[in-house]
Amino acid sequence: MTTPPKPSRRAVIVLIALPLIALAAFGAWRWWDRAQDGEFSADPKFCGLVTPGTIHRLVPESYGGREDVASCTWSAPREKGKYRANVHLFGSRLNVELARKDMEEQRTDDGPGWETATREEVIGIGDEAFLRFRPPTPGESITAQVVFRRSNMVISLAYARSDDDRQAARAGAIDAAREAAALLKP
């Protein structure tokens, strides 16, 4: 009968250190999460921020919201037309200072695809809000996006239409963003 080999000293240290490191990381994350200033200490249910009635009005053939860790997407089936209509909501829970900085960065972001000349401030949605457009390109339709901040939560709501109707895209994005801001509860 043979005896099993003794674990090396290094293996024992690793077996003890890994759970301690994981516990410390979890504790640090929980402390950071509780230490955040602002109204929101937890993420909302993102698919619950826009009502089914509004989604049905904007994307009549939507097959329901698909929720992810920090977002929800409602889309029309791909085979229904040249362009795929959808509403995409993305949220970030930060502290108030970082949320303000994030808004400022997004407001001045001249990244590829976003128009700069048509960007406008939107009053009455959260603490601050603005709207911007991504114009139609071959294979894609017009997209209007409202980005708003309420306390320490930044929400981006984009509405892509199945046509190139800029005013309808603007109105739909603003309506859905107003609804999301009203349903956003701490």
N, C-alpha and C positions, 0 to 999 in steps of 0.2 A: 504494500500500500504506500502510495506516495502522498506526501503532504503538499497542499497547494502552495505556490510560491507566495512569499510575503509581498504585500504591496510596497512599492518604493516610497521613500519619504516624500518625494515630489508628488506622487499620485495622491497621497493622504492630504497633503497641503491643498492641492487642487480641489479635492472632494469637499474639503471644509470651506475653502475660500469662495467657490462658485455660489453656493446658496447664500452666503453672507453678502456677497456683492449684489446678487439679485434682490435680496431683501432691502439693502441700502438704497438701491436704485428705485425700487417701488416706494419706499418711504420718502425719498426725495421728490418723486413725481407727485405723491399725494400731498406733500407739504406745499409744493409749487402750486398745485391745483387749488388748494384752499387759500393760498396767500394772494391770489389774483384779486385785484380790485375791480369793481364794476358790478352791474346787476346780475350777471350770469355766472353761475358756478358750475353749470353743466350744459352740455349741448342739448338743443331741443330735438324733437323728432322732425327732421327736415321735411319729410313728405307731408307732414301735417300743417305746414305753414302756408300752403295754397289749397283752397277748397276744391273738391271735385267739380263743382259747378264752374269755377273759373277755368280750370284745366279743360273741361269739356268745351267751353266757349272758345278758348285759344287753340286747342289741339283736339278737335272733335273726335278724331279716331284714335286718341291715346289709349293705350292698353294698360294704363296705371302707372303709378310712380315706382321707380326703381331706386331704393335708398342705399346709400353707401355710408361710410363712416362720417363724412362731412358734407354730403350732398344728396340731392334727389333729382332724378330726371324723368320727365314725362315725354314720350315720343310717339309720333305716328308710325305706323308700319312702314318699312322701307319701300315696299313695292307699290305704294299708293300714289306716287308721283315723282316728278323730277327732283324736287327738293323735299327734304324731310323736316316737317315742322316739329318743334320741340320747345319745352321749357326746361331750363337747367338752373337749379338753385344750389349755391355753394356757400357754406358758412365757415367762419374762423372765429373761435373764441380766444381772445388774447387778454391782456390787461388794457385799461383805457388808453394809456400813453401809446402802447404799440398799435392799438386799433386806430388811433388818430394818424399815426405815422403810415400805417398800411393804406388808409384812405388817401392820404396825400400822395403816396407813391403811385397808387392806381389812378388817381385823378390826373397826374402829370405823365403817366406812362404813355409814351408814343411808340409802343411796341408794334410789331408787324400786324397789320390788319385793322387796327382801330383808327377811325377817323379822328382828327384833332379839331378840325374846324367846326364840327357839329356838336361837340361836347357841351352839355348844359347842366347847370345846377337844378335840382328838383327840390321844391319846398314841401314840407309836410310829411316827409317820410323819414322816420328816425331822427337822430340828432343832426345828421348831415347826409346828403345824397346827391348823386349826379348820374346823368345818362350819357351813354355813348353808343355809336353805331359801328358795326362791321359791315361794310357794303357788300352787295352780292359779287361773287366771283364765279367763274365757270365751275359748275357743280355744287355751288352753295347758294343759299338765299340770304336775304337781309336779316341781320340780327341786331336787336336793340337790347342793351344791357343797362340795368339800374344797379348801382353799387351804393349800399347805404350802411351807416353805422348807428347802432343803438348801444350806448354805453361801451362795453368791451366786446361786443359782437359785431362782426362785419359780414354782411350778406351780399352776395352777388347773384342777381337774377337775370338770366339771359333768355330772350324769347326770339326764336328763329321761325320765320313764317315759311310757308310753302310757295310764296310769291314774293314780289319785290315791293310791296306796299309799305313804304317807310312810315307813314302816319299811323297805320294800323299796328305796325310793330312797336312804335313808340307808345301808343295808347295801351296796348296789351302788356308791355313790360312794366309800365307805371302802375296799371291796375293791379297786376299780380304782386308787385313790390309793396304797394300800399297794404294789400291784404296780408302779406307776409309780416310786415312791420306790426300790424294790428294783432296778429295771432302769436307773435313772438312773446312768450311769457318767461320771466325768470324762474 
